């Protein structure tokens, strides 16, 4: 049997270490990285079969890490984790090569299930209610922010919004989807 090798990329060192220990107990050989540059160098030496990548990293976005990992041969199964879940970033993460997208908090069993599932879960409930205007605005801001690699000033310019106004909107919790 081939060893399953998991790369955990998360700037929250406590979370990354706890997840690494939990996944080690579930049969993975684990390596940790806390930013995009470290993820690249660890992946080069470690050659992961699986990866868990936090979306919000210091410096480059987790989406860049997903894109880079997905281009590797063989590409690892990638699950994106984030505390800032939005439809736009989920779609972008999957488009770039992530297998699944989970909102934090997610426990080790949920992450394991997502890592080992080959196809997205077709049984997920789809909300028949349209998104609220506040949620649509938040989703759009997240999409534009992802397009500008997390650069708030560039995002504010693209949205024709004052940078401080955008910063205040980003500091708030996302509105409920419905």
OpenMM code with the backbone's topology and positions (N, CA, C; nanometers):
from openmm import Vec3, app, unit

residues = "UNK UNK UNK UNK UNK UNK UNK UNK UNK UNK UNK UNK UNK UNK UNK UNK UNK UNK UNK UNK UNK UNK UNK UNK UNK UNK UNK UNK UNK UNK UNK UNK UNK UNK UNK UNK UNK UNK UNK UNK UNK UNK UNK UNK UNK UNK UNK UNK UNK UNK UNK UNK UNK UNK UNK UNK UNK UNK UNK UNK UNK UNK UNK UNK UNK UNK UNK UNK UNK UNK UNK UNK UNK UNK UNK UNK UNK UNK UNK UNK UNK UNK UNK UNK UNK UNK UNK UNK UNK UNK UNK UNK UNK UNK UNK UNK UNK UNK UNK UNK UNK UNK UNK UNK UNK UNK UNK UNK UNK UNK UNK UNK UNK UNK UNK UNK UNK UNK UNK UNK UNK UNK UNK UNK UNK UNK UNK UNK UNK UNK UNK UNK UNK UNK UNK UNK UNK UNK UNK UNK UNK UNK UNK UNK UNK UNK UNK UNK UNK UNK UNK UNK UNK UNK UNK UNK UNK UNK UNK UNK UNK UNK UNK UNK UNK UNK UNK UNK UNK UNK UNK UNK UNK UNK UNK UNK UNK UNK".split()
positions = [
    Vec3(0.0845, -0.1192, 0.0000),
    Vec3(0.0000, 0.0000, 0.0000),
    Vec3(0.0884, 0.1248, 0.0000),
    Vec3(0.0504, 0.2220, -0.0803),
    Vec3(0.1247, 0.3463, -0.0892),
    Vec3(0.0952, 0.4321, 0.0337),
    Vec3(0.1966, 0.4989, 0.0823),
    Vec3(0.1782, 0.5871, 0.1961),
    Vec3(0.1032, 0.7120, 0.1516),
    Vec3(0.0009, 0.7486, 0.2283),
    Vec3(-0.0702, 0.8730, 0.1997),
    Vec3(0.0064, 0.9854, 0.2683),
    Vec3(0.0435, 1.0860, 0.1885),
    Vec3(0.1240, 1.1965, 0.2396),
    Vec3(0.0413, 1.3242, 0.2319),
    Vec3(0.0192, 1.3865, 0.3484),
    Vec3(-0.0660, 1.5048, 0.3582),
    Vec3(0.0166, 1.6292, 0.3875),
    Vec3(-0.0028, 1.7314, 0.3048),
    Vec3(0.0556, 1.8629, 0.3298),
    Vec3(-0.0546, 1.9515, 0.3867),
    Vec3(-0.0326, 2.0058, 0.5068),
    Vec3(-0.1272, 2.0979, 0.5698),
    Vec3(-0.0681, 2.2380, 0.5585),
    Vec3(-0.1395, 2.3290, 0.4910),
    Vec3(-0.0936, 2.4662, 0.4733),
    Vec3(-0.1922, 2.5580, 0.5442),
    Vec3(-0.1524, 2.6086, 0.6605),
    Vec3(-0.2411, 2.6955, 0.7386),
    Vec3(-0.1541, 2.7856, 0.8257),
    Vec3(-0.1854, 2.9150, 0.8285),
    Vec3(-0.1048, 3.0078, 0.9088),
    Vec3(-0.1364, 2.9985, 1.0580),
    Vec3(-0.2438, 2.9317, 1.0944),
    Vec3(-0.2753, 2.9075, 1.2353),
    Vec3(-0.1957, 2.7839, 1.2777),
    Vec3(-0.0793, 2.8058, 1.3396),
    Vec3(0.0119, 2.6953, 1.3705),
    Vec3(-0.0513, 2.5936, 1.4655),
    Vec3(-0.1289, 2.6407, 1.5630),
    Vec3(-0.1940, 2.5471, 1.6564),
    Vec3(-0.2912, 2.4556, 1.5826),
    Vec3(-0.3739, 2.5151, 1.4947),
    Vec3(-0.4695, 2.4359, 1.4170),
    Vec3(-0.3955, 2.3374, 1.3269),
    Vec3(-0.2916, 2.3866, 1.2573),
    Vec3(-0.2168, 2.3008, 1.1649),
    Vec3(-0.1544, 2.1822, 1.2387),
    Vec3(-0.0967, 2.2075, 1.3557),
    Vec3(-0.0346, 2.0991, 1.4322),
    Vec3(-0.1382, 1.9994, 1.4835),
    Vec3(-0.2521, 2.0514, 1.5308),
    Vec3(-0.3583, 1.9620, 1.5796),
    Vec3(-0.4142, 1.8774, 1.4651),
    Vec3(-0.4369, 1.9396, 1.3493),
    Vec3(-0.4861, 1.8649, 1.2338),
    Vec3(-0.3815, 1.7631, 1.1892),
    Vec3(-0.2552, 1.8026, 1.1893),
    Vec3(-0.1477, 1.7110, 1.1515),
    Vec3(-0.1437, 1.5878, 1.2409),
    Vec3(-0.1570, 1.6098, 1.3723),
    Vec3(-0.1589, 1.4952, 1.4654),
    Vec3(-0.2803, 1.4058, 1.4399),
    Vec3(-0.3973, 1.4678, 1.4213),
    Vec3(-0.5201, 1.3910, 1.3981),
    Vec3(-0.5099, 1.3104, 1.2687),
    Vec3(-0.4541, 1.3683, 1.1650),
    Vec3(-0.4423, 1.2977, 1.0373),
    Vec3(-0.3334, 1.1918, 1.0446),
    Vec3(-0.2312, 1.2150, 1.1248),
    Vec3(-0.1278, 1.1136, 1.1475),
    Vec3(-0.1887, 0.9886, 1.2102),
    Vec3(-0.2830, 1.0085, 1.3043),
    Vec3(-0.3519, 0.8944, 1.3661),
    Vec3(-0.4438, 0.8234, 1.2671),
    Vec3(-0.4783, 0.8920, 1.1585),
    Vec3(-0.5663, 0.8335, 1.0576),
    Vec3(-0.4871, 0.7754, 0.9399),
    Vec3(-0.3562, 0.7605, 0.9574),
    Vec3(-0.2756, 0.6907, 0.8580),
    Vec3(-0.1948, 0.7757, 0.7630),
    Vec3(-0.1948, 0.9072, 0.7805),
    Vec3(-0.1187, 0.9941, 0.6909),
    Vec3(0.0199, 1.0223, 0.7464),
    Vec3(0.1159, 1.0339, 0.6566),
    Vec3(0.2444, 1.0955, 0.6896),
    Vec3(0.2188, 1.2440, 0.6644),
    Vec3(0.2515, 1.3314, 0.7596),
    Vec3(0.2094, 1.4717, 0.7521),
    Vec3(0.3289, 1.5669, 0.7496),
    Vec3(0.3171, 1.6707, 0.6671),
    Vec3(0.4126, 1.7821, 0.6663),
    Vec3(0.3313, 1.9110, 0.6778),
    Vec3(0.3874, 2.0100, 0.7459),
    Vec3(0.3177, 2.1369, 0.7691),
    Vec3(0.3897, 2.2519, 0.7003),
    Vec3(0.3106, 2.3508, 0.6565),
    Vec3(0.3646, 2.4762, 0.6040),
    Vec3(0.2691, 2.5868, 0.6505),
    Vec3(0.3228, 2.7062, 0.6737),
    Vec3(0.2392, 2.8127, 0.7286),
    Vec3(0.2232, 2.9322, 0.6354),
    Vec3(0.2804, 2.9253, 0.5139),
    Vec3(0.2587, 3.0283, 0.4115),
    Vec3(0.2866, 2.9664, 0.2744),
    Vec3(0.2597, 3.0430, 0.1701),
    Vec3(0.2709, 2.9899, 0.0336),
    Vec3(0.4140, 2.9491, -0.0017),
    Vec3(0.5121, 3.0298, 0.0372),
    Vec3(0.6517, 2.9964, 0.0046),
    Vec3(0.6944, 2.8660, 0.0715),
    Vec3(0.6596, 2.8514, 0.1993),
    Vec3(0.6935, 2.7281, 0.2708),
    Vec3(0.6210, 2.6093, 0.2080),
    Vec3(0.4973, 2.6304, 0.1651),
    Vec3(0.4204, 2.5220, 0.1024),
    Vec3(0.4917, 2.4718, -0.0230),
    Vec3(0.5431, 2.5641, -0.1028),
    Vec3(0.6145, 2.5244, -0.2249),
    Vec3(0.7376, 2.4413, -0.1924),
    Vec3(0.8203, 2.4904, -0.0979),
    Vec3(0.9433, 2.4159, -0.0690),
    Vec3(0.9148, 2.2820, -0.0017),
    Vec3(0.8155, 2.2776, 0.0881),
    Vec3(0.7811, 2.1505, 0.1522),
    Vec3(0.7264, 2.0528, 0.0479),
    Vec3(0.6408, 2.1000, -0.0414),
    Vec3(0.5822, 2.0122, -0.1441),
    Vec3(0.6888, 1.9563, -0.2371),
    Vec3(0.7883, 2.0362, -0.2705),
    Vec3(0.8969, 1.9890, -0.3575),
    Vec3(0.9698, 1.8703, -0.2940),
    Vec3(0.9971, 1.8808, -0.1653),
    Vec3(1.0718, 1.7754, -0.0967),
    Vec3(0.9834, 1.6588, -0.0533),
    Vec3(0.8567, 1.6865, -0.0220),
    Vec3(0.7669, 1.5896, 0.0404),
    Vec3(0.6789, 1.5136, -0.0601),
    Vec3(0.6469, 1.5753, -0.1747),
    Vec3(0.5587, 1.5164, -0.2779),
    Vec3(0.4284, 1.4614, -0.2186),
    Vec3(0.3404, 1.5516, -0.1703),
    Vec3(0.2175, 1.5057, -0.1049),
    Vec3(0.1187, 1.4400, -0.2018),
    Vec3(0.0460, 1.3414, -0.1494),
    Vec3(-0.0632, 1.2804, -0.2267),
    Vec3(-0.1941, 1.3537, -0.1979),
    Vec3(-0.1979, 1.4270, -0.0861),
    Vec3(-0.3155, 1.5014, -0.0432),
    Vec3(-0.2688, 1.6346, 0.0161),
    Vec3(-0.3569, 1.7363, 0.0120),
    Vec3(-0.3233, 1.8656, 0.0718),
    Vec3(-0.4490, 1.9308, 0.1279),
    Vec3(-0.4322, 1.9963, 0.2412),
    Vec3(-0.5363, 2.0797, 0.3006),
    Vec3(-0.4776, 2.2200, 0.3020),
    Vec3(-0.5453, 2.3139, 0.2342),
    Vec3(-0.4915, 2.4482, 0.2168),
    Vec3(-0.5905, 2.5511, 0.2706),
    Vec3(-0.5435, 2.6361, 0.3620),
    Vec3(-0.6250, 2.7467, 0.4115),
    Vec3(-0.6283, 2.8535, 0.3037),
    Vec3(-0.7430, 2.9139, 0.2835),
    Vec3(-0.7572, 3.0155, 0.1797),
    Vec3(-0.6810, 3.1429, 0.2147),
    Vec3(-0.6883, 3.1833, 0.3392),
    Vec3(-0.6281, 3.3106, 0.3799),
    Vec3(-0.4924, 3.2840, 0.4442),
    Vec3(-0.3876, 3.3139, 0.3692),
    Vec3(-0.2507, 3.2955, 0.4160),
    Vec3(-0.1796, 3.4307, 0.4147),
    Vec3(-0.0761, 3.4467, 0.4958),
    Vec3(0.0011, 3.5713, 0.4863),
    Vec3(0.0726, 3.5750, 0.3504),
    Vec3(0.0755, 3.6907, 0.2891),
    Vec3(0.1379, 3.7005, 0.1563),
    Vec3(0.0423, 3.6508, 0.0499),
    Vec3(0.0874, 3.5521, -0.0275),
    Vec3(0.0049, 3.4993, -0.1358),
    Vec3(-0.1176, 3.4245, -0.0838),
    Vec3(-0.2253, 3.4316, -0.1596),
    Vec3(-0.3504, 3.3644, -0.1252),
    Vec3(-0.3358, 3.2126, -0.1345),
    Vec3(-0.4171, 3.1430, -0.0564),
    Vec3(-0.4225, 2.9977, -0.0650),
    Vec3(-0.4642, 2.9505, -0.2036),
    Vec3(-0.5362, 3.0361, -0.2782),
    Vec3(-0.5749, 2.9986, -0.4149),
    Vec3(-0.4517, 2.9795, -0.5032),
    Vec3(-0.3479, 3.0588, -0.4802),
    Vec3(-0.2223, 3.0431, -0.5564),
    Vec3(-0.1571, 2.9091, -0.5222),
    Vec3(-0.1641, 2.8702, -0.3952),
    Vec3(-0.1076, 2.7417, -0.3529),
    Vec3(-0.1854, 2.6283, -0.4192),
    Vec3(-0.3188, 2.6406, -0.4225),
    Vec3(-0.4027, 2.5389, -0.4876),
    Vec3(-0.3644, 2.5261, -0.6347),
    Vec3(-0.3530, 2.6391, -0.7020),
    Vec3(-0.3184, 2.6392, -0.8447),
    Vec3(-0.1827, 2.5722, -0.8679),
    Vec3(-0.0855, 2.6072, -0.7847),
    Vec3(0.0485, 2.5516, -0.8004),
    Vec3(0.0494, 2.4013, -0.7711),
    Vec3(-0.0173, 2.3595, -0.6623),
    Vec3(-0.0215, 2.2166, -0.6283),
    Vec3(-0.0932, 2.1359, -0.7368),
    Vec3(-0.2028, 2.1911, -0.7885),
    Vec3(-0.2819, 2.1198, -0.8902),
    Vec3(-0.2030, 2.1001, -1.0196),
    Vec3(-0.1034, 2.1850, -1.0426),
    Vec3(-0.0214, 2.1736, -1.1642),
    Vec3(0.0886, 2.0690, -1.1500),
    Vec3(0.1100, 2.0186, -1.0280),
    Vec3(0.2144, 1.9173, -1.0058),
    Vec3(0.1737, 1.7846, -1.0692),
    Vec3(0.2729, 1.7003, -1.0974),
    Vec3(0.2445, 1.5684, -1.1533),
    Vec3(0.3093, 1.4629, -1.0653),
    Vec3(0.2342, 1.3786, -0.9978),
    Vec3(0.0876, 1.3779, -0.9945),
    Vec3(0.0346, 1.4855, -0.9003),
    Vec3(-0.0829, 1.5375, -0.9336),
    Vec3(-0.1451, 1.6414, -0.8508),
    Vec3(-0.2065, 1.5777, -0.7261),
    Vec3(-0.1852, 1.6387, -0.6105),
    Vec3(-0.2477, 1.5848, -0.4897),
    Vec3(-0.3982, 1.6147, -0.4867),
    Vec3(-0.4721, 1.5363, -0.4096),
    Vec3(-0.6128, 1.5675, -0.3829),
    Vec3(-0.6116, 1.6858, -0.2867),
    Vec3(-0.6779, 1.7964, -0.3244),
    Vec3(-0.6702, 1.9194, -0.2471),
    Vec3(-0.8060, 1.9548, -0.1881),
    Vec3(-0.8058, 1.9866, -0.0598),
    Vec3(-0.9242, 2.0393, 0.0076),
    Vec3(-0.8890, 2.1783, 0.0587),
    Vec3(-0.9733, 2.2762, 0.0269),
    Vec3(-0.9525, 2.4125, 0.0732),
    Vec3(-1.0370, 2.4342, 0.1982),
    Vec3(-0.9752, 2.4913, 0.3011),
    Vec3(-1.0435, 2.5265, 0.4258),
    Vec3(-1.0428, 2.6773, 0.4395),
    Vec3(-1.1520, 2.7329, 0.4881),
    Vec3(-1.1508, 2.8762, 0.5138),
    Vec3(-1.2558, 2.9161, 0.6150),
    Vec3(-1.2253, 3.0213, 0.6872),
    Vec3(-1.3220, 3.0815, 0.7773),
    Vec3(-1.4028, 3.1872, 0.7055),
    Vec3(-1.3695, 3.2130, 0.5786),
    Vec3(-1.4355, 3.3168, 0.4995),
    Vec3(-1.5031, 3.2543, 0.3781),
    Vec3(-1.5909, 3.1588, 0.4029),
    Vec3(-1.6520, 3.0839, 0.2939),
    Vec3(-1.7419, 3.1728, 0.2078),
    Vec3(-1.7251, 3.1624, 0.0783),
    Vec3(-1.8137, 3.2298, -0.0165),
    Vec3(-1.8251, 3.1432, -0.1402),
    Vec3(-1.9353, 3.1584, -0.2093),
    Vec3(-1.9578, 3.0802, -0.3304),
    Vec3(-1.8503, 3.1126, -0.4335),
    Vec3(-1.8161, 3.2402, -0.4464),
    Vec3(-1.7177, 3.2813, -0.5471),
    Vec3(-1.5820, 3.2152, -0.5233),
    Vec3(-1.5353, 3.2156, -0.3991),
    Vec3(-1.4044, 3.1561, -0.3733),
    Vec3(-1.4105, 3.0040, -0.3821),
    Vec3(-1.5243, 2.9455, -0.3476),
    Vec3(-1.5384, 2.7999, -0.3612),
    Vec3(-1.5295, 2.7604, -0.5079),
    Vec3(-1.5996, 2.8322, -0.5922),
    Vec3(-1.5970, 2.8034, -0.7361),
    Vec3(-1.4554, 2.8218, -0.7905),
    Vec3(-1.3894, 2.9295, -0.7485),
    Vec3(-1.2531, 2.9559, -0.7956),
    Vec3(-1.1572, 2.8470, -0.7485),
    Vec3(-1.1693, 2.8043, -0.6237),
    Vec3(-1.0817, 2.6994, -0.5707),
    Vec3(-1.0984, 2.5697, -0.6490),
    Vec3(-1.2222, 2.5320, -0.6782),
    Vec3(-1.2483, 2.4095, -0.7538),
    Vec3(-1.1994, 2.4249, -0.8981),
    Vec3(-1.2206, 2.5422, -0.9555),
    Vec3(-1.1739, 2.5680, -1.0928),
    Vec3(-1.0220, 2.5536, -1.1018),
    Vec3(-0.9519, 2.5962, -0.9960),
    Vec3(-0.8052, 2.5898, -0.9953),
    Vec3(-0.7519, 2.4499, -0.9647),
    Vec3(-0.8383, 2.3601, -0.9175),
    Vec3(-0.7921, 2.2232, -0.8956),
    Vec3(-0.8236, 2.1621, -0.7611),
    Vec3(-0.8904, 2.2363, -0.6719),
    Vec3(-0.9275, 2.1774, -0.5431),
    Vec3(-1.0374, 2.0744, -0.5642),
    Vec3(-1.0326, 1.9682, -0.4865),
    Vec3(-1.1343, 1.8643, -0.4949),
    Vec3(-1.2595, 1.9053, -0.4181),
    Vec3(-1.2375, 1.9690, -0.3025),
    Vec3(-1.3484, 2.0103, -0.2176),
    Vec3(-1.3143, 2.1385, -0.1451),
    Vec3(-1.4149, 2.1993, -0.0849),
    Vec3(-1.4045, 2.3270, -0.0167),
    Vec3(-1.4848, 2.3154, 0.1122),
    Vec3(-1.4222, 2.3373, 0.2264),
    Vec3(-1.4908, 2.3266, 0.3547),
    Vec3(-1.4773, 2.4564, 0.4324),
    Vec3(-1.5861, 2.4976, 0.4965),
    Vec3(-1.5822, 2.6148, 0.5830),
    Vec3(-1.5341, 2.5731, 0.7215),
    Vec3(-1.4509, 2.6574, 0.7825),
    Vec3(-1.4080, 2.6328, 0.9199),
    Vec3(-1.5233, 2.6682, 1.0117),
    Vec3(-1.5422, 2.6072, 1.1221),
    Vec3(-1.4602, 2.4986, 1.1742),
    Vec3(-1.4996, 2.3656, 1.1100),
    Vec3(-1.4005, 2.2894, 1.0699),
    Vec3(-1.4230, 2.1545, 1.0165),
    Vec3(-1.3355, 2.0609, 1.0994),
    Vec3(-1.3910, 1.9473, 1.1389),
    Vec3(-1.3102, 1.8552, 1.2202),
    Vec3(-1.2337, 1.7575, 1.1298),
    Vec3(-1.1441, 1.6826, 1.1905),
    Vec3(-1.0553, 1.5930, 1.1157),
    Vec3(-1.1334, 1.4899, 1.0352),
    Vec3(-1.2461, 1.4400, 1.0890),
    Vec3(-1.3249, 1.3402, 1.0147),
    Vec3(-1.3891, 1.4003, 0.8902),
    Vec3(-1.4385, 1.5247, 0.8996),
    Vec3(-1.4959, 1.5921, 0.7823),
    Vec3(-1.3877, 1.6146, 0.6764),
    Vec3(-1.2704, 1.6573, 0.7212),
    Vec3(-1.1593, 1.6830, 0.6295),
    Vec3(-1.1144, 1.5524, 0.5642),
    Vec3(-1.1045, 1.4465, 0.6428),
    Vec3(-1.0662, 1.3160, 0.5896),
    Vec3(-1.1657, 1.2694, 0.4838),
    Vec3(-1.2954, 1.2820, 0.5129),
    Vec3(-1.3986, 1.2408, 0.4167),
    Vec3(-1.3849, 1.3200, 0.2864),
    Vec3(-1.3601, 1.4506, 0.2975),
    Vec3(-1.3450, 1.5336, 0.1779),
    Vec3(-1.2191, 1.4960, 0.1002),
    Vec3(-1.1105, 1.4653, 0.1704),
    Vec3(-0.9855, 1.4269, 0.1038),
    Vec3(-1.0001, 1.2955, 0.0274),
    Vec3(-1.0763, 1.2026, 0.0818),
    Vec3(-1.0863, 1.0695, 0.0226),
    Vec3(-1.2014, 1.0544, -0.0761),
    Vec3(-1.2914, 1.1513, -0.0807),
    Vec3(-1.4043, 1.1459, -0.1741),
    Vec3(-1.3542, 1.1842, -0.3131),
    Vec3(-1.3887, 1.1062, -0.4130),
    Vec3(-1.3422, 1.1352, -0.5488),
    Vec3(-1.4244, 1.2429, -0.6183),
    Vec3(-1.5519, 1.2476, -0.5880),
    Vec3(-1.6408, 1.3421, -0.6561),
    Vec3(-1.7065, 1.4328, -0.5540),
    Vec3(-1.7432, 1.5551, -0.5934),
    Vec3(-1.8182, 1.6404, -0.5016),
    Vec3(-1.9459, 1.5711, -0.4569),
    Vec3(-1.9934, 1.6056, -0.3406),
    Vec3(-2.1109, 1.5426, -0.2818),
    Vec3(-2.2378, 1.5902, -0.3524),
    Vec3(-2.2966, 1.5035, -0.4337),
    Vec3(-2.4181, 1.5383, -0.5075),
    Vec3(-2.5385, 1.5480, -0.4155),
    Vec3(-2.5274, 1.4970, -0.2940),
    Vec3(-2.6388, 1.4991, -0.2012),
    Vec3(-2.6496, 1.6277, -0.1210),
    Vec3(-2.5626, 1.7253, -0.1464),
    Vec3(-2.5688, 1.8495, -0.0713),
    Vec3(-2.6989, 1.9236, -0.1007),
    Vec3(-2.7563, 1.9791, 0.0035),
    Vec3(-2.8797, 2.0549, -0.0114),
    Vec3(-2.8514, 2.1869, -0.0827),
    Vec3(-2.9397, 2.2248, -0.1750),
    Vec3(-2.9297, 2.3532, -0.2417),
    Vec3(-3.0435, 2.4387, -0.1892),
    Vec3(-3.0116, 2.5577, -0.1388),
    Vec3(-3.1120, 2.6458, -0.0819),
    Vec3(-3.1961, 2.7077, -0.1936),
    Vec3(-3.3299, 2.6847, -0.1933),
    Vec3(-3.4134, 2.7405, -0.2989),
    Vec3(-3.4352, 2.8913, -0.2835),
    Vec3(-3.4040, 2.9473, -0.1660),
    Vec3(-3.4197, 3.0907, -0.1419),
    Vec3(-3.3072, 3.1669, -0.2111),
    Vec3(-3.3393, 3.2811, -0.2745),
    Vec3(-3.2315, 3.3608, -0.3338),
    Vec3(-3.1454, 3.4230, -0.2241),
    Vec3(-3.0213, 3.4557, -0.2603),
    Vec3(-2.9311, 3.5199, -0.1651),
    Vec3(-2.9799, 3.6612, -0.1343),
    Vec3(-2.9562, 3.7059, -0.0107),
    Vec3(-2.9916, 3.8432, 0.0264),
    Vec3(-2.8983, 3.9395, -0.0475),
    Vec3(-2.9407, 4.0665, -0.0570),
    Vec3(-2.8580, 4.1677, -0.1229),
    Vec3(-2.7241, 4.1817, -0.0496),
    Vec3(-2.7279, 4.1778, 0.0838),
    Vec3(-2.6032, 4.1884, 0.1614),
    Vec3(-2.5106, 4.0714, 0.1307),
    Vec3(-2.5662, 3.9512, 0.1201),
    Vec3(-2.4845, 3.8336, 0.0901),
    Vec3(-2.4297, 3.8409, -0.0527),
    Vec3(-2.5110, 3.8873, -0.1478),
    Vec3(-2.4635, 3.9030, -0.2859),
    Vec3(-2.3468, 4.0020, -0.2917),
    Vec3(-2.3599, 4.1132, -0.2176),
    Vec3(-2.2517, 4.2113, -0.2143),
    Vec3(-2.1253, 4.1474, -0.1570),
    Vec3(-2.1392, 4.0740, -0.0465),
    Vec3(-2.0252, 4.0107, 0.0181),
    Vec3(-1.9596, 3.9095, -0.0764),
    Vec3(-2.0408, 3.8291, -0.1458),
    Vec3(-1.9882, 3.7306, -0.2414),
    Vec3(-1.9097, 3.8014, -0.3527),
    Vec3(-1.9646, 3.9121, -0.4027),
    Vec3(-1.8983, 3.9856, -0.5103),
    Vec3(-1.7643, 4.0422, -0.4618),
    Vec3(-1.7641, 4.0986, -0.3413),
    Vec3(-1.6396, 4.1515, -0.2847),
    Vec3(-1.5361, 4.0391, -0.2735),
    Vec3(-1.5776, 3.9206, -0.2264),
    Vec3(-1.4846, 3.8078, -0.2138),
    Vec3(-1.4281, 3.7662, -0.3492),
    Vec3(-1.5135, 3.7672, -0.4518),
    Vec3(-1.4685, 3.7293, -0.5865),
    Vec3(-1.3636, 3.8289, -0.6376),
    Vec3(-1.3931, 3.9585, -0.6235),
    Vec3(-1.2992, 4.0611, -0.6712),
    Vec3(-1.1697, 4.0567, -0.5883),
    Vec3(-1.1820, 4.0333, -0.4582),
    Vec3(-1.0642, 4.0209, -0.3728),
    Vec3(-0.9765, 3.9036, -0.4186),
    Vec3(-1.0390, 3.7907, -0.4512),
    Vec3(-0.9631, 3.6745, -0.5005),
    Vec3(-0.8952, 3.7064, -0.6332),
    Vec3(-0.9653, 3.7802, -0.7206),
    Vec3(-0.9069, 3.8183, -0.8501),
    Vec3(-0.7843, 3.9082, -0.8334),
    Vec3(-0.7780, 3.9815, -0.7221),
    Vec3(-0.6658, 4.0717, -0.6953),
    Vec3(-0.5710, 4.0140, -0.5902),
    Vec3(-0.5718, 3.8801, -0.5776),
    Vec3(-0.4781, 3.8086, -0.4895),
    Vec3(-0.4782, 3.8611, -0.3462),
    Vec3(-0.5953, 3.9014, -0.2966),
    Vec3(-0.6071, 3.9467, -0.1588),
    Vec3(-0.5605, 4.0895, -0.1354),
    Vec3(-0.5239, 4.1620, -0.2415),
    Vec3(-0.4771, 4.3001, -0.2282),
    Vec3(-0.5977, 4.3918, -0.2074),
    Vec3(-0.6101, 4.4459, -0.0857),
    Vec3(-0.7275, 4.5261, -0.0514),
    Vec3(-0.7308, 4.6578, -0.1281),
    Vec3(-0.6167, 4.7228, -0.1446),
    Vec3(-0.6143, 4.8507, -0.2178),
    Vec3(-0.6577, 4.8309, -0.3631),
    Vec3(-0.6038, 4.7284, -0.4287),
    Vec3(-0.6404, 4.7011, -0.5685),
    Vec3(-0.7881, 4.6627, -0.5787),
    Vec3(-0.8364, 4.5864, -0.4816),
    Vec3(-0.9772, 4.5468, -0.4803),
    Vec3(-1.0663, 4.6694, -0.4640),
    Vec3(-1.0291, 4.7592, -0.3729),
    Vec3(-1.1075, 4.8814, -0.3515),
    Vec3(-1.1134, 4.9647, -0.4797),
    Vec3(-1.0001, 4.9768, -0.5483),
    Vec3(-0.9990, 5.0515, -0.6752),
    Vec3(-1.0917, 4.9847, -0.7774),
    Vec3(-1.0845, 4.8516, -0.7875),
    Vec3(-1.1681, 4.7795, -0.8848),
    Vec3(-1.3168, 4.7946, -0.8523),
    Vec3(-1.3494, 4.8013, -0.7234),
    Vec3(-1.4896, 4.8157, -0.6819),
    Vec3(-1.5332, 4.9614, -0.6764),
    Vec3(-1.4382, 5.0541, -0.7049),
    Vec3(-1.4648, 5.1977, -0.6965),
    Vec3(-1.5196, 5.2331, -0.5579),
    Vec3(-1.4457, 5.1853, -0.4569),
    Vec3(-1.4855, 5.1995, -0.3173),
    Vec3(-1.3638, 5.2492, -0.2403),
    Vec3(-1.3867, 5.3286, -0.1372),
    Vec3(-1.2754, 5.3737, -0.0535),
    Vec3(-1.2164, 5.2526, 0.0177),
    Vec3(-1.0841, 5.2491, 0.0300),
    Vec3(-1.0168, 5.1352, 0.0909),
    Vec3(-1.0648, 5.1086, 0.2339),
    Vec3(-1.0852, 5.2145, 0.3118),
    Vec3(-1.1299, 5.1959, 0.4511),
    Vec3(-1.2712, 5.1384, 0.4569),
    Vec3(-1.3566, 5.1791, 0.3631),
    Vec3(-1.4926, 5.1235, 0.3578),
    Vec3(-1.4858, 4.9739, 0.3286),
    Vec3(-1.4025, 4.9379, 0.2328),
    Vec3(-1.3863, 4.7958, 0.2007),
    Vec3(-1.3309, 4.7201, 0.3209),
    Vec3(-1.2322, 4.7773, 0.3884),
    Vec3(-1.1732, 4.7125, 0.5054),
    Vec3(-1.2791, 4.6865, 0.6119),
    Vec3(-1.3670, 4.7849, 0.6352),
    Vec3(-1.4753, 4.7667, 0.7339),
    Vec3(-1.5688, 4.6534, 0.6916),
    Vec3(-1.6023, 4.6478, 0.5636),
    Vec3(-1.6903, 4.5409, 0.5153),
    Vec3(-1.6244, 4.4037, 0.5319),
    Vec3(-1.4935, 4.3962, 0.5094),
    Vec3(-1.4214, 4.2695, 0.5219),
    Vec3(-1.4050, 4.2281, 0.6675),
    Vec3(-1.4033, 4.3239, 0.7588),
    Vec3(-1.3872, 4.2922, 0.9006),
    Vec3(-1.5133, 4.2327, 0.9623),
    Vec3(-1.6276, 4.2548, 0.8969),
    Vec3(-1.7535, 4.2011, 0.9494),
    Vec3(-1.7670, 4.0543, 0.9121),
    Vec3(-1.8485, 3.9834, 0.9898),
    Vec3(-1.8795, 3.8444, 0.9540),
    Vec3(-1.9654, 3.8430, 0.8292),
    Vec3(-1.9536, 3.7388, 0.7459),
    Vec3(-2.0353, 3.7355, 0.6252),
    Vec3(-2.1832, 3.7269, 0.6614),
    Vec3(-2.2703, 3.7933, 0.5819),
    Vec3(-2.4137, 3.7848, 0.6067),
    Vec3(-2.4632, 3.6421, 0.5845),
    Vec3(-2.5729, 3.6079, 0.6448),
    Vec3(-2.6335, 3.4752, 0.6243),
    Vec3(-2.6722, 3.4611, 0.4774),
    Vec3(-2.6583, 3.3396, 0.4207),
    Vec3(-2.6860, 3.3206, 0.2780),
    Vec3(-2.8297, 3.3552, 0.2371),
    Vec3(-2.9270, 3.3302, 0.3203),
    Vec3(-3.0666, 3.3501, 0.2795),
    Vec3(-3.1217, 3.4847, 0.3023),
] * unit.nanometer
topology = app.Topology()
chain = topology.addChain("A")
for resn in residues:
    res = topology.addResidue(resn, chain)
    for name in ("N", "CA", "C"):
        topology.addAtom(name, app.Element.getBySymbol(name[0]), res)
